[in-house]
């Protein structure tokens, strides 16, 4: 990244613009997650531990797949 900045290319501007676009795409999905967050706040500790452990496992295996098997990064 620094090489591009030294050469005078506008790589930083492209990354900032992409972050703004992705943020605006995620914003409409945020209210849909509020009921899930309220339900999780009311659930028992054991349920939270099991759910978060399962989500961490799925995230780990998906990340491993993207790094090792997938031909294109997301």
C-alpha positions as CSV (number, residue, x, y, z in Angstrom):
1,X,0.0,0.0,0.0
2,X,2.8,2.4,0.9
3,X,4.5,1.7,-2.5
4,X,1.3,3.0,-4.2
5,X,1.2,6.1,-2.1
6,X,4.9,6.9,-2.8
7,X,4.4,6.4,-6.5
8,X,1.5,8.9,-6.4
9,X,-1.3,6.5,-7.3
10,X,-4.7,7.0,-5.6
11,X,-5.0,3.6,-4.0
12,X,-6.0,5.1,-0.7
13,X,-8.9,6.9,-2.3
14,X,-10.1,3.7,-3.8
15,X,-10.0,1.8,-0.5
16,X,-11.9,4.7,1.3
17,X,-14.5,4.8,-1.4
18,X,-15.0,1.0,-1.2
19,X,-15.4,1.2,2.6
20,X,-18.1,3.9,2.2
21,X,-20.0,1.8,-0.4
22,X,-19.8,-1.4,1.7
23,X,-21.0,0.6,4.8
24,X,-23.9,1.9,3.0
25,X,-24.9,-1.5,1.8
26,X,-24.7,-3.0,5.4
27,X,-26.8,-0.2,6.9
28,X,-30.2,-1.4,5.8
29,X,-29.5,-4.9,7.3
30,X,-28.8,-3.4,10.8
31,X,-32.4,-3.1,11.9
32,X,-33.0,-6.7,10.9
33,X,-30.4,-7.8,13.5
34,X,-32.0,-6.0,16.4
35,X,-34.7,-8.6,17.2
36,X,-31.9,-11.3,17.2
37,X,-29.8,-9.2,19.6
38,X,-32.8,-8.7,22.0
39,X,-33.5,-12.5,21.9
40,X,-29.8,-13.3,22.6
41,X,-29.7,-10.8,25.5
42,X,-32.6,-12.6,27.2
43,X,-31.2,-16.1,26.6
44,X,-29.3,-18.3,29.1
45,X,-25.6,-18.3,29.4
46,X,-25.3,-21.9,28.2
47,X,-27.2,-21.1,25.1
48,X,-24.9,-18.1,24.4
49,X,-21.8,-20.2,24.9
50,X,-23.0,-23.0,22.6
51,X,-24.2,-20.5,19.9
52,X,-21.1,-18.4,19.9
53,X,-18.8,-21.4,19.9
54,X,-20.6,-22.8,16.9
55,X,-20.4,-19.5,15.1
56,X,-16.7,-19.2,15.9
57,X,-16.2,-22.7,14.5
58,X,-18.1,-22.0,11.3
59,X,-16.2,-18.8,10.9
60,X,-12.8,-20.6,11.4
61,X,-13.6,-23.3,8.9
62,X,-14.9,-20.8,6.3
63,X,-11.8,-18.6,6.7
64,X,-9.6,-21.7,6.3
65,X,-11.5,-22.6,3.2
66,X,-11.0,-19.1,1.7
67,X,-7.3,-19.1,2.5
68,X,-6.5,-22.6,1.2
69,X,-9.1,-23.9,-1.3
70,X,-10.9,-20.9,-2.8
71,X,-9.5,-19.6,-6.1
72,X,-10.9,-16.1,-5.5
73,X,-10.9,-14.0,-2.3
74,X,-14.0,-12.2,-1.3
